[in-house]
Amino acid sequence: MENKSAVSLSPNPNLLNAVVEARGLTKVYGKQRAVDAIDFSVKRSETFGLLGPNGAGKSTTMRMIACRTPLTSGELLVESLDVRTHGREIRSRIGVVPQENNLDPDLNVIRNLIVYASYFRIPRTRAAQRADELLHFIGLSGRADARIDHLSGGMKRRLMIARALLHEPRLLVLDEPTTGLDPQVRQEIWQKLEELRRVSGVTILLSTHYMEEAEKLCERLVVIDRGQILATGAPRDLVLSKVSRYALEVRDVGDLPLHTTRNGVAAIARNNAHFYFAAEADTLTPLMKEYDGRRRMIRLSNLEDVFLQLVSDNESEPPAVAGG
C-alpha cells in the first residue's frame, strides 16, 4: 500500500539560520508585563517548547510569533523576517494550531480543509490532493464527509493540525495542543507530531503546561513563569543541572518539618509534600526512615521536579497579567 503521508510531507530545506529568534521580547498590558524581556531561539527542524503554568505568558508569546498580537518592545524574527514589518509573509510560511477549536461547524471535514486552502491560493486540484494526503496522515480518511460536531475532541485537534499543514509550512506553532484531551488521545497526538517532524523535518514550536508532554516531545525548551524565562535547555539536562538524578518524594507530610540535609542533598517543601534530591539513590535511603507511615518513594528526578523548584523560587515576585 502506498504511504501517502511520506509523499505529502516532503522535507524542507535545512537552512542554517534560526527559525524563531526573540531578543528582549516584551508585551505590556496596561501596567502589567505579560512577557518580560525574554530571549530565546528555535533551531531548524527541532521541537521546541514553552513550558509554564496558566498565566505564564506562553500564549501571548505564541500570538506574537504568529503575528496576531503586536509586541510592545524588543525584537522578534520568524524565518529571519521582522514580525512588525513582514506579518503577512510570515503568516504564509507558518502553520498555526490555536488552543481553541475554530473549525467551521457549517462545513464537513474535507470542506474545512479545501476552503482553508483557498486562503493560501492553493489550486483546487492540489488542495484536494493535499487534503486527501493529510486526512490519511492523521487517520481521518474515513471521516472526510463527517460533520464537525460529530467528531471527538481528539479528532478535531488532529483535523486542526492537518489544516495548519495544508500550505506546507516551515514552522508549525501549536498552543497547548492536548489541553482537555484524555490520556490516550494525548498519546496519539504526540505520536503524530513525532512522526511529522521525523518524516518532514518541519520545525515544531509548542506551548504546554503538561510536564510529560514537554519531556516527551521537546528537544529543547524554556521554563517560563510570570512572563520571565527561568531556565533553558534539553529536558534531561535541566533535570541533572537543577535537581540531581534521584528524588525522594514524601506525600501527606502534614506538620512534619523538612529535614536538614548534607552530602549534597537538596530539599524542598511544596503542597503538603517534601522532596529531596541527590546524585545517588543510596544517599536518600536514610531519609526514608524519618517518614515512617507516610507515602514515600525514591525515583528518578523528572521535569516536574525542575518546574516546581523553579516556580517555587519565583513565587516571591509580583505576578504578571493573567492569561496565556
N, C-alpha and C positions, 0 to 999 in steps of 0.2 A: 504493500500500500504506500502511496506517495506521502511523504512527510511534508504537508503543506506549511507547517509552522517554520520549518527550516528554509523554505523558499521565501516566505513572506518577511522574514526578519533578518535581512542581509546586514552584515557588519558595516558600521560607519567607519569613515577614515580615522585612523589612530593619530589624531593631532596631538602635538606636544603641549599646547597651552592648557591652562586650567579652564574647565567648563564654566565654573562659577568662582568669582573672586570678590570677597567683601572686605573692605578696609574702613574701619571706623563707622560701620553701618549703624545708623540711628533712626528711630522712629519715635516721635513725641506726640502724645495726645494731650492737649492742654498743658498741664504741668507734670504729667507722668511720662516716664520713658518706658515705652513698651519694649523697645530694643535699644540697648545702651552701648553704642560704640564697639560693636563686635567685629572681629577679624576671623575669616576662615576661607579656605579654598577647597574646591571639589575637583578631583582629577578625572581625566578622561577614562571612561569605561569602568569606574568604580561605583560601588553602592555606598553612599554617604548618608549619615543620619543626623537629625537634630533630635536629641533626647531630652525630655524635660516634662515637668508636671503641667497640668492645665494652668493657663495664665502665665507661662514662662516666656512667651514671645515667639514661639515656634511658628504658629500660623501667620502672624504678622510678617515674619521673615520670609515665609513661603510666598505670601501675597506680593511682597516687594520683588522677589525673584521672578514671579510670574507677570510682573508689570501690571498688577491690579491694585496696588497701593503705592503711592509715591513715598520715597524716602524723605526724611527731614534733613539729614546731612550724611556725610561720608561718601564712599564710592561703592558701587555695585556693578560688576561686569558679568554678563552672561554671554558665553561664546565670544568673548572679547569685545562685546558691544555694551555701551553705557545704557542702563535701563532708563535714564532720564531723557535720552535723545533718540533711542532706537527701539522703543517699545513694540511697535508693530512688527519689525523684523524679528525681534526676539520671540514674540508670541508665535510667529510662523515656524520657528525652529524647535520649540519645546512642546511637550505634551503635558497636560495638567490634569490630575485626578483630585478634585476637591474633596473635602471631608463630607460635605452634604451631598445627597443624591440630587442631581439636577438633570436626570434623563427626562425626555419629553414623554409624559404619560399618554399623549394622544397618538403617538407613533408606536408601531411594533418594534421588535428588537432590530431587525435588519434596516428598517427605515430610520431609526435613530442614528445608525452609522452612515447610511447613504446621505442623509440630509446634512449631517455634521461635515462630511467630506466636501460638500459643496462650498462650505465657508473657506476652504483652502484651495478652491478652484481645481480640485482633482477631477479629471474627466470621468464621465458617468461609467464607462466601461471599466476603467481602472478602479474606480470607487467600489463597484460591485465585486470585482475580483479581490480587492484588498479586504473588504468587509467579510467575504467568504473565508479568506485565509485566517483572519483574526478570530472569527467565531469558532473556527476549527481549533485554533491555538488555545482559546480559553474554555473549550469544551461546551459551547452553546450552539453548535451547528443544528442540533435537533430542535432548538427553540427560536429559530430565526423569525417565525411568524407570530410568536407569543406576544401578548400584551405585557407592558412593563409591570403593571400591578399584579401580574400572575407570577412574577419572578421572586425568588427568595432574596434575602439581603445579600448573601454571598454572590448570587448570580448577577444582581445589579452592580455590585462592586467590580466584578470581573468584566462586565459589559462597559463600565466606565473606563477601565484600563484599556480595553480594546479600542474604544473611541479615541482615547488620547494617543494611541499608536497609529491611527489611520494615515497621517501625513508623514510617517517615518521620521519622528523627531530624533535629534541627537541626545536630548535630555528629557527624562521622564520625572516629573515632580509630583509626589504623592503626599497629601496632607492627611495624616492619621489614617492610613489605608485600611486598617482592620478594626477600627473602633466600632463597637456594637455587634460584632460578629462572634459566633460561638467558636470554641477552640478548634474544632475540626475544619471549619471553613477558613479560619485564620491560617491553618497549616496549608490548605490548598492554595490560598493566595500567595503565601510565602514561596511555595514550590514553583508557582508560575513566574514570580518575579525573579527567582534564582535562575530558572530556565531562560527567561528573556534576556538577562544580562549575559549568560554564558553563550547563547546562540547568536545574539545580535550585537553584543558589545555596547549597547546603549548605556549611557550614564544614568544612574538612578539616585535621586535625592528624595529622602522621605523624612517626615516628622512623625514622632511616636512618643507615647508615654509608657509603652509596654517594654519592659526590660528584655524579655525573651525575644521579642521581635527585633530589637536593636542588636542584641548579641548574635542572633542567628543570621541576619541579613547584611549587617553593615561591616564593611572592611575598615572604615574609619567613621568616627562620629564626634560630635561635640555635645557635652552636657551643658544645657542652658537652663537658667532659673532667674526669674525676675529681670529678664532682659539682658543678662550677662552670661558670658561663657565661663564655666567653672573649670572645664578640662577638655582636652582634645587628644584623640589618639585611637589606635585599634582597641577594640573591646578588651581583649586579653591583656594587652599592655597596660591599660588603665587599671585593671584588677590588680596586677602584680605591683604596679608602682604606687597605688593609693591604699590598698588594704592588705597586702600579702596573700599568699597562696591558699591558706586554710582559714576556716572560720568556725568558731564555736558559737552556736545560736541557742539562746535560752529564752523560752517564752513564758508568759504569765509570771513575771518576777515579782509583781506586787511591790511591796516596800523594801525589798532586799536591796542592799547597797551595791553599786558597781565596784568590783574588787580592784584594788591596786595591782598593777601589773609590772612585770620586769622581763628581762631576757628577750627584749624586742617585741613583746606582745602589746598590741594596741587595743583599746576598749572604747565602746560607745554604748550609751543607753538611748533607746528610742521606742515609743509606742508600747510600753509595758514589756519590753524585751531588752536583753543585754547581748551584745556581740563582742567577741574577742577575736583578734586576727594575729596569725603567726605564720612564719615561713614553713614550719614543720608541724604536723598534726600532734606529735608526741608532746610538744610544748604546751598544748592546750588541754591535754588529758587531766592533769592535776586539778584544773579549774572546775571540771565537771563535778568533782566531789563536793564543791561548795554549793551545788544546786540540787541536792537530793530531793526527789519528789516533784521537781519541775520538768517541763518538757525541754529537752536539750538534745543537741546533735552536733557532731563535728562533720563538716562538709567542705568541699571546695568553695572558695570565695567566688562570687559572681558579680555581674554588672549592677545588680540591685544593691549590693553592699556598697559599691563605689558611689552610686547615686545617692543613697541615703546619707552617707557620710558627707558628701559634698554639699547636698542641700541643707543638711543639719548645720554645717559650718556657715552657710549663707543666710540662715534664718534670722539672724540679728539685724540684717539690713532692712530698710523700709521697702515694702512691696512695690512692684511696678504695676501698671494698669492691668486690670483683669482682661482675660481673653487671649486665646492662642498660645 
